[in-house]
Amino acid sequence: MKKIRTQILRICICIGKKFLNIIYFFIKICPTKNKVVMLSRQSNTVNLDFKLIKEEILKRDNAIKIEILCKIVKKDFFDRIKYCFYILKCMYHIATAKVCVLDGYSIPISILNHKKKLEIIQIWHASGAIKKFGYQSLDKKEGRGTEIAKIMNMHKNYSHVMAPSNATAHIYKEAFNIDKSKIFINGLPRLDYLINKDLGIKKLKDFYKQYPQCKDKKTILYVPTFRKNIDSKENIKKVIDAVDSSRYQLIIKLHPLDKSDGTDRYVVNKRYNTFDLLKIADYIITDYSAVAFEAIVLNKPIYFYVYDINEYENARGLNVNLMEEMNNATSTNIKEIVNSIENDNYNYSELEAFRNRYIENLDSNNTKRLVDFVFKYLDKGVENE
């Protein structure tokens, strides 16, 4: 029965791909503009990376057209119908752009036949990858199936892929199934936001007005990764119980897809994103989340609470051996981690080695370098039609 469903799905996808490519053939007749289109499926709002890229482009040349399209694909039938119309909108802007920047897998980018001069830059939505993804995790419990990945042309058509270090470039080479010569080294724009103390300073002042308790106590930020079909409630409770609320202010930042309850008391206003909270935190606890690579640029104690490391390794696979590379800050027992925090016992030399391996540009010029790269494929000083 499963084979029959897969076969039907494969036929439907193949027909859909051909249909969209026929439509796209005629859309491509539209003239190319001096335009940058940015695509994301990570949220329905413009993310920090895209905001910083847009600001830097317009600072240099406000005649360049910029189109940002962000939309999450939902499983609801009617939402998927709406998404089909959204794809048509994406197709028009991709067909008429000189550069496309995206931060994840994009259906129209991967399945369509594009104009030869279109530069497609994959910047990915994370500053690294502790857990395996893409082609690395095919046929794993939490990965994609090989058949579907092949039909959907997963991660195809990228001109270039951006990676924050050579160590990460090796990971991305496997995950995107791309030649290493197409990978260029640079950090995400969000790293500039973290490193530059002047960026976001007003939001931080507003945060302390709204949450004065975070000024009076040391703050511990817990940022767990999302686990498919697994209730994290029990382990979140263990973190809550382990932290002495008389000495520390605990903030929990769950993944947007994580619906675990019982955390309302420890959640702050959505206005403050993960990067704001990283600036505010005195200590960070995570697991396999790529937020670790953003936290390390701040030189703050970061701990890895990996209570399910063996199961996770089997279900998804890991690129980073945390028990080896961050041995003094990694534990399956949250009490050990909290005890290290309380005793101010942290190995900063281990953190420095980890940071140097995975983030090569420890400055606030990542956005500028990325936009320099984008401008190679744009007309300079030419008015848009």
N, C-alpha and C positions, 0 to 999 in steps of 0.2 A: 504493500500500500504506500509506504514511504517513497519507494522508487518511482511509483506512478505519479505521486504528487510532485516530486522533484522534476520529473520529465515534463509535466504540464507547466510547471513554473519556468523551466528552461525555455520551452517553446514560446510562452507568453513574453518572456524577457527579450528573446531574440526578435520577435515580431515588433515589440515596443522600440527596441534599438534601431531597427531598420526604419520604422515610421518616423522616429525623431530625427534620424539622419537625413531623411528626405526633406522634412520641414526645414532642417538646419541648412541644407544645400541652398535653399531659396533665401533664407535669412542672411546667409553669407554674401549675398549680392549687395547688401547695404554697405556703404563705404566705411572704411576703418577710420576712427577718430583718434585724436591724441588723448586717449582715455585709459584710465586704470580702473579695473573692476576688482572688487574684493569680495570673496565668497566664504561663508561659514555656515556650518550646521550645528555649531556648539551652543548657540543661544538665539533668541529672537531679537536681541538688541545688539547694537554695535559694541564690540569688545574693545578693551584698552589698546591692544596692539594695532588694530585698524584705526582707532582714533589718532594715535601718535603718528602713524604712517601718513594719514591724511593731512594732519597739521604740518608735517615736515614737507610734503609735496607742495602744498599751497603756499607755504612760506617761500619756497623757491620760485614757483611759477603758478600763479592763481588762474592762469588760462587753461590749465590741464583739467579735463573733466574727470570726476571721480564718482564711481557708483559703488555703494556698499550694500550687499544683499546678505542678510542673516536670517535663517529660518531653521528651526528644529523639525525633523521629520517625526511626526507622531504616528502611532499605530492605528488610530481611529480611521475608519473607512472614508468618511467625509473629509477628514484632514488630508488624507492621501490624495483624494481627488483634487483638493485645493492646491496641493503640492505640485501636481502635474502642470497646472496653469503657472505656478511660480517658476517651474523649470523652463517654460517657454519664455518668461521674462528674462531669466538668467541667460538663455540661449541668445537672445537679441544683444544683450550687453557684452557677452563674451565675443560674439561675432564682430562687434563694432569697436572692440578695444585693442590696444597694442600690447597691454600687459594685464595679466590676471594673477592676483595674489590670493592664495587660499590657505586655510589653516586646518584642513582635514580632507577626508575623501569627499569628492563631489561627483554626483551622477553625471551631469552634463559634461564636465571636464574629462572624465574617464571614458565615456562611451561614444562621444562624438568625434567626427573628423574635422579638425580645426584648420583655419588658415595657417599656412606655413610660417608666417611672420609673427604669429601670436606667441608671446613669451609667457609661459606658465610657471609661476614660482610657488612651490609648496613650502610654507614656513612652519607648518605643524602647530598645534595648539598647546604644546608643552615644551619646556626647556630641556628635554631629555626623555629617557624612557627606562625606568627601572624594570617595568614589566614588559613582556614581549607583546608585539602587536603586528597588524598587517600580515605580511607573508611569513613572519616568524611564528605566528600562532595559528596557522591554518590547521583545521581539524582538531584543535584543542577544545576542551569543554567551553571555554570562554572566548574562543576565536571563531573565525568564519570557516565555512566549509570550502574546500578546494573548488568544488563544482560551481558554487555561487560566485566565488571570487573570480573565477575564470570568465564566467558569463558576463559579470558586471565590469570586466576590465579593471579590476581593483588597482588603484594607484597608477594608472597609465597616463601617458601624455604629458608628464611633467618635463619642462625644459631644464629646470634646476630645483634642487632641494636645499634648504638652509639648515645647518646644524651648528650647535654652540661649541663644538669641539671635535677634534679628530677621533676621539674615543666614541663620541656619539655618532659621528659620520659613519663609522663601521656598523653601528647598530641600524642606522637609517638605510644604509646600503641593502641590508638584509630585509628590513621591514617594508621598504618601498620597492624592492626588487629592481634597483636602479644602479647604473654604473657609477662608481665613486667619483669619476671625473665631472659628473653633473652636480656634485655637492659642494657648496661653498660655506666656509666657516664664519658664522656671525651669530650673536645672541638675539633673542626676541626683543622687540621694543620695550616690553614690560620690564626688562632688566634695568633699563634707563630710569624707569619710574621708581624702581626699588633703590637703585644706587644714588640717584640725585635727590638729596634731602629737600630741595626746594619744590619738587614736583609733588602735588597732592597735599601740601602743608595745610591748606585751609580745611580740607576734609579731616585731617588728623586733629586739628584744633576743635572742630565741630564734634568729633568723636568723643574727645575727653570731656566736653561740655555735657554730652548726652550720657556718657558712662564714666562719671568721676571716680568710681571705684577702681577703675583700671589705672588710675594715677596713684592711688593709695596703696595698691598691692602689686606684686609681680604678676604678670599675666602669662598664662600657659594657653597656647593655641593648639587645639587638636584638629587635624585635617586628615581624616581617613579617606582612602580611595573607595570607589564604588565597586561593590561586589554583586554580580548578577545572581538573582534568585536566592540571595542569602540575607537573612535578617541580622543586622549588626547591633540590634538593641542590647543584647546581653553584654557585649564587649564595650559598648559605649558606656553602659552603666558601671562597668569595672573601672573605667577611666574616671568617671565622676566620683565614685566611692574612694578611689585612691588619692585624689587631690584634696589637700587640707584647705577648705574654703576660708578658714580664718587667716591663712597666710597667702593664698594665691587666688587670683581671679581666673577661672576657667572659661574659655570661649571655644565653642564647637562649631566648626564650619563643615557641614556635610556636603557631599556631592549633590548637585541639583536633582539627580535622579533618585537619590536616597530618601526614602519616605519614613525612616525610623522616627518614632515618636519619643516623648519623654526628655526632649532636649531643649524645649522652649526657653527655659530659664537660662540656658547657656548660649543662646543664639542672639546675635546682634542684628540691627537693622540691615536689610538687604542693600541699602545704599552703599555700605562699606564692602568692597570686594575683597577677595583673598589677599590681594597685594597690599591693600590698606592694612589688613589685619596682620600681615607679616611684619610690616613696619612697626606696628603697635606692640606685638608680642615680645616678651623677654625670653621665652622658651617655645619651641615648636615640636610637636609630636605628630608624626605621620606614619605611613607604612610603605606602600609601593607607589604612592602618588608622586607625580613629577613635580609637585609643589616643592619637593625637597631641593630640586636644582635651583629654584628661585630663592628659597630660604637661605641657601649657603652663601649667596653673594652678600648677605647682611652680616655674616660672621657671628651669628647668634647660635646658641646651643640647639641643635636639632637632633631629635631622637626618633628611632624607628621601632614602633610597637608592632611586631610581626607575629601575632599569636597563632596565625594559621599558615605559616610559611611553607610547610611541606605540602599541604593541600593546595595552596595557591600555585606553587611551583608545578604541580601536576596538572592543574586546571588551566593555567595560563602560560607559565614559564617566566623566568626572570633573566634580565640582561646584566644585572648588577648583583654581585655576591655581597650583600649587606653584612652578613656575619663575618666576612673577611675584610672588606674595605672600610666599614664603620663598626668594627667589632665592639668598641667601648660604648657605643651609643645605640646598639641594637639588642633587643630582648623580646622574648615571648611572654614576659611577665611585666605588667604595667607597674607593679610595686617596685621593681628594680629600677625602672626608669625614674619614677617619682623620687625614690630614695637618692638617686644620683643628682637630681635637681636640688633637693633639700640640702645635700651635703656639698653643693657647688663643686661637683666632681666631674669635670668635662675635659676631654682630650682635644684641645684646639689644633694640635699639630696633625691629628688624624683628619679633622675637618678641612684643614688647609690642603692636604694632599688630595682629598676627595674633590674639593672645589677646583683645584688646578687641573685635575684630570677631565672634569666634565664642563667647566665654563672657562673658555680661553680668553675672552675679552672682558676683563673686569673694569670696564669704564662705562660712561654714560653716553657713548656714541654709537650704540647698536642701531638705533633708528636711522641715523645719518648714513651709516654704511649701507644699510638695506636700501634706502632711497637712492643712494649713489648707484647701486646695482640696478634698480628699477629705471633710473634715468638713462641708462645705456640704451634702452629700447624705446625711448620716447623722443619726439621732436622737441628741441629746445627753442624757446622764444617764438613759437609759431602759434598764431591765434587758431583756436578751434572753430570749426565750421558751425 
